[in-house]
Amino acid sequence: MNREEVERQIAEELGLKLRADVYAVPKVWDALVSAHLRIAELETLLNTAEIEDFDKAIPLEAAHQQLRWGAEHDSGKNPEDWFWLVGYLAGKALASMKAGNLEKAKHHCISTAAALRNWHAHIRSGKSAMRPGIAEKNN
């Protein structure tokens, strides 16, 4: 998204007339548009799978998993759920490798490692911003 598109989108969302309303406070407007552009840039980075640089990819994929599967107000899952998630993702890497799809195999290796990173964070803190699987029933 370019600056002009962002300006148009913000003005539309706020019900502003671009020329009359916006340019009355140029510094505020510029900061708002710049912030929107930076957010879009970071969202693109977070939602674009990195498959070549393993060390760069793990924190990005772990953050992506938290955003996609997160449950801020939930206590998270039990160790068995984490174990099965890791096994499932590693199995996807295996299947992709056997099928000759190296791009997918690399991605699934990274998503497995990222899930382990999230599990480690859960173990360390006792909390999780991510809930793999389905919640247990309360008895």
C-alpha positions in Angstrom: 0.0 0.0 0.0 1.5 3.4 -0.9 1.2 6.7 1.0 -1.6 8.1 -1.2 -3.7 4.9 -0.7 -3.2 5.0 3.1 -4.1 8.7 3.2 -7.3 8.0 1.3 -8.2 5.1 3.5 -7.6 7.0 6.8 -9.6 10.0 5.6 -12.5 7.7 4.5 -12.5 5.9 7.9 -12.5 9.2 9.8 -15.0 10.9 7.5 -12.5 13.6 6.5 -12.3 15.6 3.4 -8.6 15.2 2.3 -7.8 18.8 1.4 -10.0 20.7 3.9 -9.7 18.7 7.1 -6.4 16.8 6.8 -4.0 19.5 6.0 -5.2 21.7 8.8 -2.9 19.7 11.1 -0.1 18.5 8.8 2.3 17.1 11.5 -0.4 15.0 13.1 -1.6 13.8 9.8 1.9 12.9 8.7 2.6 11.0 11.9 -0.7 9.1 11.5 0.0 8.1 7.9 3.6 7.1 8.8 2.3 4.9 11.6 -0.2 3.2 9.3 2.5 2.6 6.7 4.9 1.1 9.4 2.1 -1.1 10.7 1.4 -2.4 7.2 5.1 -3.1 6.7 5.4 -5.0 10.0 2.2 -7.0 9.3 3.6 -8.0 5.9 6.9 -9.1 7.6 5.0 -11.1 10.2 2.7 -12.8 7.7 5.3 -13.7 5.1 6.8 -17.0 5.7 10.6 -17.0 5.8 12.0 -20.4 4.8 15.7 -19.9 4.1 17.1 -18.2 7.2 16.1 -20.6 10.0 17.3 -18.4 12.9 15.5 -15.3 11.5 12.3 -17.3 10.8 11.7 -18.9 14.2 10.8 -15.7 16.1 8.8 -14.4 13.2 6.8 -17.6 12.9 6.4 -17.9 16.7 4.9 -14.4 16.7 2.7 -15.2 13.7 1.4 -18.3 15.5 0.6 -16.3 18.6 -1.4 -13.8 16.5 -3.2 -16.4 14.5 -4.0 -18.9 17.3 -3.7 -16.7 20.4 -6.0 -16.8 23.3 -5.0 -13.9 25.6 -7.6 -14.7 28.4 -7.1 -18.4 28.5 -4.7 -20.4 30.6 -3.4 -22.4 27.6 -3.1 -26.0 27.0 -1.7 -29.0 28.7 1.7 -30.6 27.8 0.0 -33.4 25.7 -1.6 -30.7 23.5 1.8 -29.1 22.8 3.4 -32.6 22.2 0.7 -33.5 19.6 1.0 -30.1 17.9 4.7 -30.5 17.5 4.3 -34.0 16.2 1.6 -33.0 13.8 3.8 -30.1 12.4 6.9 -32.4 12.2 4.7 -35.0 10.4 3.7 -32.3 7.8 7.4 -31.6 7.3 8.1 -35.3 6.8 5.2 -35.7 4.3 6.3 -32.6 2.3 9.9 -33.9 2.2 8.7 -37.3 1.0 6.5 -35.7 -1.7 9.5 -33.7 -2.9 8.1 -30.3 -1.9 11.2 -28.8 -0.3 9.6 -25.3 0.2 6.8 -26.8 2.3 9.2 -29.1 4.1 11.3 -26.1 5.2 8.3 -24.1 6.2 6.9 -27.0 8.3 10.4 -27.4 10.0 10.3 -23.8 10.9 6.6 -23.9 12.1 7.5 -26.9 14.3 10.5 -25.1 15.8 8.3 -22.0 16.4 5.7 -24.1 18.2 8.5 -25.5 20.4 9.6 -21.9 21.1 6.0 -21.1 22.1 5.8 -24.2 24.3 9.1 -23.2 25.9 7.7 -19.8 26.7 4.6 -21.4 28.2 6.8 -23.7 30.4 9.0 -20.8 31.5 6.2 -18.4 32.4 3.3 -20.7 33.1 1.2 -18.7 30.7 0.6 -18.8 27.0 -0.7 -16.4 24.4 -1.3 -19.4 22.2 -3.7 -22.3 22.5 -3.1 -25.2 20.1 -5.9 -27.7 19.8 -9.3 -27.7 21.5 -9.9 -26.7 25.0 -10.5 -29.3 27.7 -14.0 -29.6 29.1 -14.3 -28.4 32.7 -15.6 -31.1 35.0 
